[in-house]
Amino acid sequence: MCGFIGECRKKNIPAIDSHTWSKAIEAIHHRGPDSTGHFLDEYVQFGFKRLSIIDLEHGTQPMSLQNRYHIVFNGEIYNYIELREGLKAEGFVFQTDSDTEVLLALYISKGKECVKELRGMFAFAIWDRVELTLFAARDPFGIKPFYYTETEDRLFFASEQKSIHSYISLEELSKEALQHYLTYQYVPEPLCLSNKITKLLPGHCFTVTPGQELSVECYYKKSFSPAKSKMSHYANKTKKVLLDSVEKHMRSDVPVGAFLSSGIDSTSIVALAKQHNTNLKTFTVGFEQQGFSEIDIAKDTAEKLQVENIHKLITPEEFIQELPAIIWHMDDPVADPAAVPLYFVAKEASKHVKVVLSGEGADELFGGYNIYREPLALNWFNYMPGSMKSLLHKVALGLPEGIKGKSYFIRGTTPLSERYIGNANILSELEKQHLLTMYDANNPFIKVTRNLFDEASLFDDSLKMQYIDLHTWLPGDILVKADRMTMAHSIELRVPFLDKEVFAVASEIPTYAKISHGTTKYVLREAMKEFIPESVLHRKKLGFPVPIRHWLKDELYDFARNLLVTSPTDYLFKKEETIKLLDEHVQGKKDNSRKLWVILCFMIWHSLYIENNPWNHSLLEHPKVPVTM
């Protein structure tokens, strides 16, 4: 786990000046505090921050081979040992034990086809100074980040946007990105809040030659191909592939720990990892508010699995003190409250280990969200004539807010492609129209998912939901906060569920094997029942609960109101509407906590990146001139 920056000059012109370069690389010091590397030639410049995990002594970067090929690489190649043996048979002689050298040698052998043989998480760039070709790629699931921007004479790229901000000013916000953020609670890829910066999509790569157009292509397409077989067949295949994945994810030259919550995902990873490390340390956090802590359950699970559990309670004071730092590390705001406990559990883990395993991805692959069961409850609407469904929809829309059954009938009479965009659906188009000063009707939230629904048209509704989440929610929210919150404390997070071989098995599992028996992830529960305690096996998903609904009425109220009033974002938001949301929430008229949270997180982001204020949120009362859109 590391961080890199780079520039590819479109013609033979001077490299970026040393002051700007130093500022750009130091902006991501947290991604790799162990060492700093540099490469420069007439067209390309690489910078690297290393977090030493594999081959601590010799795996420094940028790495070069044959005085021709040069690489910067963030991530881990879990099948590097097997790949190295194959390359040795071809005649390659290795000078290190690092996966970086294996990756570079594989590129020399296979060219851009090398990405199809990689099993891991990665973002990398390789420069061939003979062919004058820059090749870059991002892993299939988007575990590792890759940002880039083009100017008139250069291509810049980096592991985090804040490095690119050193090259270009963040002077123009994307109206489309902001509108989508207010609904999704994150900025959907490939968009960024900066109009000038783009994310390389998961499973994509690009090739560029100085002076030529950038060529982006997809090398790995994630989809489902459900088959028909016995439940035991899927359970056995799932068990076998997870055992293999966890074994490979345990490969490290430094200590490996694991996050542990109350659910089956993290418990499964811990149980399987313990087979390779009997002294495995696990980490858990929670809140003092009743019903918002998984610590007691995690402690009980750890005791049953006979692993150590290190835990911490987060106070409201710590929460608000660290919030600006959390937003800063995100690059673009991610208003998922679960990012906060993730930040604190990573901070605690960093005191003990350098690598942690986690359960991200299990829900998207194995059908873990309760919403995936919704089509079962709405199935009878499918037999209703279109005219009757349309009439019922109009009647439901006219019912008073809060009346029982209104939401059910609206969902049942609304096409899935118009109502489902993932796990977060914060602000509607009408609400954004009332809230924003420059609302653009040409950018509705369904614009993000429209093509994805077309691609998934032959799937059943539950599988369509999974497909949407796999391509939006997972890389845009889950994996962003996982990467940034752990990297904030210079530790590497590994996600064994998000493995190509695991996905190959999961993609064949039909819906009935995932949401049967009145639960979710049924086949995963069957696969793991011999490894995890019965008390966890059928527990409902909790998912890092955060008491912001309560705190915005009490501990966070003064902070929230002060930020809403003083933030110089009047050119974006109608302030009277934002304050109205808070008043309604405090008075108990509506639960506006999630709506308020996306606005508050954006305003903190605006303070940090647009106003260039330091992390101390009290400085928000000294606004600077706002940018234009």
C-alpha positions in Angstrom: 0.0 0.0 0.0 1.6 3.2 -1.2 1.0 6.4 -3.1 2.3 7.8 -6.4 2.3 10.9 -8.5 3.3 11.3 -12.1 3.5 13.5 -15.2 3.8 12.6 -18.8 4.9 15.6 -20.9 3.3 15.7 -24.4 6.5 17.1 -25.8 10.1 17.5 -24.7 9.6 20.4 -22.3 11.0 21.0 -18.8 9.6 18.9 -16.0 7.3 20.4 -13.4 9.3 22.6 -11.0 10.8 21.0 -7.9 8.7 23.1 -5.5 5.4 22.0 -7.0 6.6 18.4 -7.3 7.6 18.3 -3.6 4.3 19.7 -2.6 2.4 17.1 -4.6 4.3 14.1 -3.3 4.2 15.3 0.3 0.4 15.8 0.1 0.2 11.9 0.2 2.9 11.3 2.7 0.4 9.4 4.8 0.1 6.7 2.1 3.8 5.8 2.4 5.8 7.3 5.2 8.6 4.6 5.0 10.5 6.1 2.0 10.2 8.5 -0.9 11.3 7.7 -4.5 11.8 9.6 -7.7 12.4 9.0 -11.5 12.8 11.6 -14.2 13.6 11.4 -17.9 12.9 13.6 -20.9 9.2 12.8 -21.0 8.1 11.2 -17.7 8.5 12.0 -14.0 7.4 9.6 -11.2 7.2 10.2 -7.5 6.5 7.5 -4.9 5.7 7.2 -1.2 6.2 3.7 0.1 4.5 1.7 2.9 6.8 -1.3 3.1 4.8 -4.6 3.2 6.6 -7.1 0.9 10.4 -7.4 0.6 11.0 -4.6 3.1 14.6 -4.1 2.1 14.6 -4.3 -1.7 11.1 -3.4 -2.9 11.7 0.4 -3.3 10.0 2.4 -6.0 10.0 3.7 -8.7 11.5 0.4 -9.9 13.4 -0.1 -13.1 14.3 -3.1 -15.3 16.6 -3.3 -18.2 17.1 0.5 -18.0 14.0 0.7 -20.1 10.9 -0.1 -18.1 9.9 2.0 -15.0 7.0 1.5 -12.7 5.1 3.1 -9.8 2.6 0.6 -8.2 0.1 1.0 -5.4 -1.4 -2.2 -4.0 -0.7 -5.9 -3.7 -0.5 -8.8 -6.3 -1.6 -11.8 -4.2 -0.6 -14.4 -6.8 2.8 -12.9 -7.3 4.6 -16.0 -6.1 2.8 -18.2 -8.7 3.4 -15.6 -11.4 7.1 -15.3 -10.5 7.5 -19.1 -10.9 6.0 -18.9 -14.4 8.2 -16.0 -15.4 11.3 -17.8 -14.1 10.5 -20.6 -16.5 10.5 -18.1 -19.3 14.0 -17.1 -18.3 13.5 -14.0 -16.1 16.0 -13.6 -13.3 14.7 -11.7 -10.3 16.7 -9.4 -8.1 14.1 -8.9 -5.4 11.3 -10.8 -3.7 8.8 -8.0 -4.3 5.5 -8.3 -6.2 6.4 -5.0 -7.9 9.2 -6.6 -9.8 6.9 -9.5 -10.7 4.4 -7.1 -12.1 6.9 -5.2 -14.2 8.4 -8.5 -15.5 4.9 -9.7 -16.4 4.3 -6.5 -18.4 7.6 -7.0 -20.2 6.4 -10.6 -21.1 2.8 -9.9 -21.8 2.4 -6.2 -22.5 -0.9 -4.7 -21.5 -2.4 -8.2 -21.4 -0.6 -8.6 -18.1 -3.6 -7.1 -16.2 -5.7 -10.2 -17.1 -3.4 -12.4 -15.0 -3.3 -10.3 -11.9 -5.1 -11.3 -8.8 -5.0 -8.4 -6.4 -5.7 -4.8 -5.7 -3.7 -2.3 -7.8 -3.2 1.0 -9.5 0.0 1.4 -11.4 1.8 3.2 -14.3 4.6 1.7 -16.4 6.8 3.8 -18.7 8.6 2.2 -21.6 11.3 4.7 -22.5 12.2 2.9 -25.8 8.7 2.7 -27.2 7.8 6.0 -25.5 4.6 4.4 -24.1 2.9 5.0 -20.8 0.6 2.2 -19.6 -1.6 2.5 -16.5 -4.3 0.3 -15.0 -6.7 0.0 -12.1 -7.9 -3.2 -10.4 -11.3 -4.8 -11.4 -13.2 -3.6 -8.4 -11.6 -0.2 -7.8 -10.0 -1.1 -4.5 -7.1 1.2 -5.3 -7.6 4.8 -6.6 -6.3 6.4 -9.8 -6.9 10.0 -10.8 -5.7 11.9 -13.8 -6.1 15.2 -15.6 -4.8 16.5 -18.9 -3.6 20.0 -19.6 -2.4 21.5 -22.9 1.1 20.0 -22.6 1.0 17.4 -19.8 -0.9 14.4 -18.4 -0.9 14.3 -14.6 -1.9 11.3 -12.5 -1.9 10.4 -8.8 -3.2 8.1 -6.1 -5.2 11.0 -4.6 -6.7 14.2 -6.0 -4.9 16.4 -3.5 -1.6 15.7 -5.3 -3.1 16.9 -8.6 -4.4 20.0 -6.8 -0.7 21.0 -6.5 -0.5 21.2 -10.3 -3.9 22.7 -11.1 -6.2 25.0 -9.1 -9.5 23.7 -8.0 -11.3 26.7 -9.4 -14.3 25.2 -11.1 -16.7 22.8 -9.5 -18.8 20.3 -11.5 -22.5 21.1 -11.1 -23.3 17.5 -12.2 -21.0 16.0 -9.6 -22.4 18.1 -6.9 -26.0 17.2 -7.8 -25.2 13.5 -7.8 -23.3 13.8 -4.6 -26.4 15.2 -2.8 -28.4 12.1 -3.8 -25.7 9.4 -3.6 -23.7 10.8 -0.6 -20.6 10.3 -2.8 -19.5 11.5 -6.2 -20.1 8.7 -8.7 -17.2 7.6 -10.8 -15.6 8.7 -13.1 -16.7 12.2 -12.0 -15.0 14.4 -9.4 -16.1 17.6 -7.9 -13.3 19.3 -9.9 -14.3 19.6 -13.5 -10.7 19.0 -14.5 -10.0 15.7 -12.7 -11.2 12.2 -13.8 -11.1 8.8 -12.1 -9.9 5.9 -14.1 -12.8 3.4 -13.8 -12.3 0.0 -12.2 -11.2 -2.7 -14.6 -9.9 -0.1 -17.0 -6.5 0.8 -18.4 -5.0 3.5 -20.6 -2.1 3.8 -23.0 -0.6 7.1 -24.1 2.4 8.2 -26.2 3.7 11.8 -25.7 1.9 14.0 -28.2 -0.8 11.4 -28.9 -4.4 11.0 -27.6 -5.0 9.1 -24.4 -6.6 5.7 -25.2 -8.8 4.2 -22.4 -10.2 0.7 -22.6 -12.0 -1.8 -20.4 -10.0 -5.0 -19.7 -12.3 -6.6 -17.1 -16.1 -6.5 -17.2 -18.0 -7.5 -14.0 -21.3 -9.2 -14.5 -23.4 -12.1 -13.3 -24.1 -15.4 -15.0 -26.4 -17.3 -12.6 -26.5 -21.1 -13.0 -28.7 -23.8 -11.6 -27.4 -26.2 -9.1 -27.8 -27.5 -5.5 -27.2 -25.2 -2.6 -24.5 -27.5 -1.3 -22.6 -27.0 -4.6 -22.5 -23.2 -4.2 -21.7 -23.4 -0.5 -18.7 -25.8 -1.1 -17.3 -23.7 -4.0 -17.7 -20.6 -1.8 -15.9 -22.2 1.1 -13.1 -23.4 -1.0 -12.4 -20.2 -2.8 -12.6 -18.1 0.4 -10.1 -20.3 2.1 -7.7 -19.8 -0.8 -8.3 -16.0 -1.0 -7.7 -15.4 2.7 -4.6 -17.6 2.6 -3.2 -15.4 -0.2 -4.3 -12.2 1.5 -2.3 -13.2 4.5 1.0 -13.0 2.5 3.0 -10.2 4.2 6.4 -9.5 5.7 4.8 -7.4 8.4 2.1 -8.3 11.0 -1.5 -8.7 9.7 -4.6 -8.0 11.9 -8.3 -7.8 11.1 -11.3 -5.6 11.7 -14.1 -7.3 13.6 -17.8 -6.1 13.8 -20.9 -8.0 14.7 -21.7 -9.5 11.3 -20.9 -12.6 9.3 -18.5 -10.8 6.8 -15.7 -9.7 9.1 -16.3 -12.8 11.4 -15.7 -15.1 8.4 -12.5 -13.3 7.5 -11.2 -13.5 11.0 -12.1 -17.1 11.4 -10.3 -18.1 8.2 -7.3 -15.8 8.9 -6.9 -17.3 12.3 -6.0 -20.6 10.6 -2.8 -18.9 9.4 -2.1 -16.8 12.4 -3.2 -18.0 15.8 -2.1 -14.7 17.4 -4.3 -12.6 15.2 -5.3 -9.3 16.6 -8.8 -7.9 15.9 -10.1 -4.4 16.2 -13.5 -2.9 17.0 -15.0 0.5 17.8 -18.4 1.7 19.0 -20.3 4.6 20.5 -21.6 5.2 24.0 -25.1 5.8 22.7 -27.3 2.8 23.4 -27.8 0.6 20.3 -24.8 2.1 18.5 -22.0 -0.2 19.5 -20.8 -3.6 18.3 -18.1 -3.9 20.9 -19.8 -6.4 23.2 -20.8 -8.7 20.3 -17.3 -8.4 18.8 -15.7 -9.2 22.2 -17.9 -12.3 22.5 -17.1 -13.4 19.0 -13.4 -12.9 19.5 -13.5 -15.0 22.7 -15.3 -17.8 20.8 -12.8 -17.7 18.0 -9.9 -17.4 20.5 -8.4 -14.3 19.1 -7.5 -11.0 20.8 -9.9 -8.1 20.5 -8.8 -4.5 20.9 -11.7 -2.0 21.2 -12.4 1.6 21.7 -15.5 3.8 22.4 -15.7 7.0 20.4 -16.9 10.1 22.1 -18.8 13.0 20.4 -15.9 15.3 21.2 -13.4 13.0 19.4 -15.9 12.6 16.5 -16.2 16.4 15.9 -12.5 17.0 16.5 -11.4 14.5 13.8 -14.2 15.2 11.3 -12.3 17.8 9.2 -9.3 15.4 9.0 -11.6 12.7 7.8 -13.1 14.9 5.1 -9.6 16.0 4.0 -8.5 12.5 3.5 -11.5 11.6 1.4 -10.5 14.0 -1.5 -14.1 14.4 -2.5 -16.6 14.2 0.4 -18.1 10.9 1.2 -21.0 11.6 3.6 -21.3 8.0 4.8 -21.4 8.2 8.6 -19.7 4.8 8.7 -16.5 6.5 7.6 -16.1 7.9 11.0 -15.8 4.6 13.0 -13.7 3.2 10.2 -11.3 6.1 10.7 -11.1 5.5 14.4 -10.8 1.7 14.2 -7.9 2.2 11.7 -6.2 4.6 14.0 -6.4 2.0 16.8 -5.2 -0.8 14.6 -2.2 1.3 13.4 -0.8 1.1 16.9 -0.4 -2.7 16.6 -0.2 -3.8 12.9 0.6 -2.5 9.4 -1.9 -4.6 7.5 -5.6 -5.3 8.3 -8.2 -7.6 6.7 -11.8 -6.5 6.3 -15.1 -7.8 5.0 -15.9 -5.2 2.3 -17.5 -6.6 -0.8 -19.4 -9.6 0.7 -22.8 -7.8 0.4 -22.3 -6.9 -3.2 -21.1 -10.3 -4.2 -23.3 -12.6 -2.1 -26.5 -10.5 -1.8 -26.2 -9.1 1.7 -28.3 -6.0 1.8 -31.9 -6.3 3.0 -33.1 -4.2 0.2 -32.3 -7.1 -2.1 -35.4 -8.8 -0.6 -37.7 -6.0 -1.6 -38.7 -7.5 -5.0 -40.2 -10.4 -3.1 -42.4 -8.1 -1.1 -43.4 -6.1 -4.2 -43.8 -9.1 -6.6 -47.6 -8.9 -6.7 -47.4 -5.4 -8.4 -46.0 -7.2 -11.4 -49.4 -8.8 -12.0 -51.3 -5.5 -11.9 -52.4 -3.9 -15.2 -50.4 -0.8 -16.2 -53.4 1.5 -16.0 -54.3 0.4 -12.5 -50.6 0.7 -11.4 -50.5 4.2 -12.8 -53.6 5.2 -11.0 -52.4 3.7 -7.7 -49.1 5.6 -8.1 -50.9 8.9 -8.4 -53.1 8.1 -5.4 -50.0 7.1 -3.3 -48.2 10.3 -4.2 -51.2 12.4 -2.9 -51.2 10.7 0.5 -50.0 12.8 3.5 -46.3 12.3 4.5 -45.8 9.7 7.2 -49.0 7.8 6.5 -48.5 4.0 6.7 -48.2 2.3 3.3 -47.4 5.4 1.2 -43.8 4.5 0.6 -44.7 0.8 -0.1 -47.2 1.7 -2.8 -44.9 4.3 -4.4 -42.1 1.8 -4.6 -44.4 -0.9 -6.0 -45.7 1.3 -8.7 -42.4 2.9 -9.7 -40.0 1.0 -12.1 -36.9 -0.3 -10.4 -34.7 1.8 -12.8 -36.4 5.0 -11.5 -36.3 4.2 -7.8 -33.1 2.2 -7.1 -29.7 3.8 -7.3 -28.0 2.0 -4.5 -27.9 1.9 -0.7 -28.1 5.7 -0.3 -30.8 7.8 -1.8 -30.5 11.0 0.2 -32.1 14.0 -1.6 -34.7 13.8 -4.4 -34.6 15.9 -7.5 -37.4 18.1 -6.1 -35.5 18.6 -2.9 -32.3 19.5 -4.7 -34.3 21.9 -6.9 -35.5 23.7 -3.7 -32.0 23.5 -2.1 -29.6 24.5 -4.9 -29.2 27.9 -6.4 -28.2 26.5 -9.8 -30.1 23.2 -10.2 -29.7 21.6 -13.6 -32.6 19.4 -14.7 -30.4 17.8 -17.3 -28.5 15.9 -14.6 -31.0 13.8 -12.7 -29.6 11.1 -10.5 -30.8 8.3 -12.8 -28.3 9.5 -15.3 -25.7 7.6 -13.4 -27.4 4.2 -13.5 -29.3 4.4 -16.8 -26.7 2.5 -18.8 -26.1 0.0 -16.0 -29.8 -0.9 -15.9 -29.7 -1.4 -19.7 -26.7 -3.8 -19.2 -28.6 -5.7 -16.5 -32.0 -5.8 -18.3 -32.1 -9.7 -18.4 -31.5 -10.1 -14.7 -34.2 -10.5 -12.0 -34.7 -7.3 -9.9 -32.6 -8.5 -7.0 -29.7 -9.2 -9.3 -30.2 -5.8 -11.0 -29.8 -4.2 -7.6 -26.5 -6.1 -7.0 -25.3 -5.1 -10.4 -26.0 -1.4 -9.7 -24.2 -1.6 -6.3 -21.3 -3.4 -7.7 -20.6 -0.6 -10.2 -21.6 2.4 -8.1 -21.9 2.0 -4.4 -19.0 -0.4 -4.0 -16.3 1.7 -5.7 -17.8 5.1 -5.0 -18.5 4.8 -1.3 -17.4 1.5 0.3 -14.0 1.3 -1.1 -13.2 5.0 -1.1 -13.7 5.2 2.7 -12.0 1.9 3.2 -8.8 3.1 1.4 -8.8 6.6 2.7 -9.6 5.9 6.3 -6.9 3.3 6.6 -4.3 5.2 4.6 -4.9 8.2 6.8 -3.1 6.1 9.5 -0.6 4.5 7.1 -2.0 1.0 7.3 -2.9 -1.3 4.4 -6.4 -2.7 4.2 -7.0 -5.9 2.3 -10.4 -7.2 1.2 -10.4 -11.0 0.6 -14.0 -11.0 -0.7 -13.0 -8.7 -3.6 -10.9 -11.3 -5.4 -11.3 -12.3 -9.0 -11.6 -16.0 -8.1 -14.2 -15.3 -5.4 -16.2 -13.2 -7.8 -16.1 -15.9 -10.4 -17.8 -18.2 -7.9 -20.2 -15.6 -6.6 -21.3 -14.5 -10.1 -22.7 -18.0 -10.8 -24.9 -18.1 -7.6 -28.6 -17.6 -8.4 -30.8 -15.2 -6.4 -32.7 -18.0 -4.6 -29.4 -19.2 -3.0 -28.6 -15.7 -1.7 -31.9 -14.4 -0.2 -33.7 -17.6 0.7 -34.8 -18.8 4.2 -35.9 -15.4 5.2 -32.3 -14.0 5.2 -29.6 -12.6 3.1 -26.2 -14.1 2.0 -27.7 -17.5 2.7 -25.1 -19.4 0.7 -22.3 -17.6 2.4 -23.8 -18.5 5.8 -23.9 -22.1 4.7 -20.3 -22.0 3.5 -19.0 -20.5 6.8 -21.2 -22.4 9.3 -18.3 -24.7 10.3 -16.0 -21.8 11.0 -18.0 -19.1 12.8 -20.0 -19.1 16.0 -23.7 -19.9 15.8 -24.4 -16.5 17.5 -23.1 -14.7 14.4 -24.3 -17.0 11.7 -27.8 -15.6 11.3 -27.4 -12.2 12.9 -28.9 -9.3 10.9 -26.6 -6.8 9.4 -25.8 -3.8 11.6 -23.1 -2.0 9.6 -21.1 0.5 11.7 -24.1 2.4 13.2 -23.4 6.1 13.9 -25.7 8.2 16.2 -25.7 11.3 14.1 -29.5 11.5 14.3 -29.3 11.9 18.0 -26.1 14.0 18.1 -27.5 16.6 15.6 -30.2 17.4 18.2 -27.7 17.7 21.0 -23.9 17.3 20.9 -23.5 18.4 17.3 -26.2 21.0 17.1 -24.1 24.1 17.8 -21.4 22.9 15.4 -24.0 22.1 12.6 -25.9 25.4 13.0 -22.7 27.5 13.0 -21.4 25.7 9.9 -24.7 26.1 8.0 -24.9 29.8 8.9 -21.3 30.8 8.3 -20.2 28.6 5.4 -19.6 30.9 2.4 -21.5 28.5 0.1 -24.5 30.8 -0.5 -23.6 30.7 -4.2 -24.5 26.9 -4.2 -27.1 26.5 -1.5 -30.2 28.4 -0.4 -29.2 28.9 3.2 -32.7 29.3 4.5 -33.5 25.8 3.2 -30.5 24.2 4.8 -31.3 25.8 8.2 -34.9 24.7 7.8 -33.7 21.1 7.5 -31.9 21.5 10.9 -34.9 23.2 12.6 -37.3 20.4 11.4 -34.9 17.8 12.6 -34.3 19.3 16.1 -38.1 19.9 16.5 -38.7 16.2 15.7 -40.9 17.0 12.7 -38.6 14.9 10.3 -35.5 12.8 10.5 -33.3 15.0 8.3 -30.0 13.7 9.7 -28.7 12.1 6.5 -29.8 15.1 4.4 -28.0 17.4 6.8 -25.0 15.2 6.9 -24.3 15.4 3.1 -24.6 19.2 3.3 -22.4 19.5 6.3 -19.7 17.2 4.9 -19.7 19.2 1.7 -19.3 22.5 3.6 -16.4 21.1 5.5 -14.8 20.0 2.2 -15.5 23.4 0.8 -13.7 25.0 3.7 -10.7 22.8 3.3 -10.3 22.6 -0.4 -11.9 25.8 -1.8 -11.4 28.3 1.1 -8.0 26.6 2.0 -8.8 26.7 5.7 -6.8 24.5 8.1 -8.6 21.5 9.8 -9.8 23.6 12.7 -13.5 24.0 11.9 -13.8 27.1 14.1 -12.1 29.0 11.3 -15.1 28.6 9.1 -16.4 31.9 10.4 -13.8 33.6 8.3 -15.0 32.9 4.8 -13.0 33.6 1.7 -14.3 34.6 -1.8 -16.3 31.6 -3.2 -15.4 30.0 -6.5 -17.6 30.1 -9.6 -19.5 27.4 -11.3 
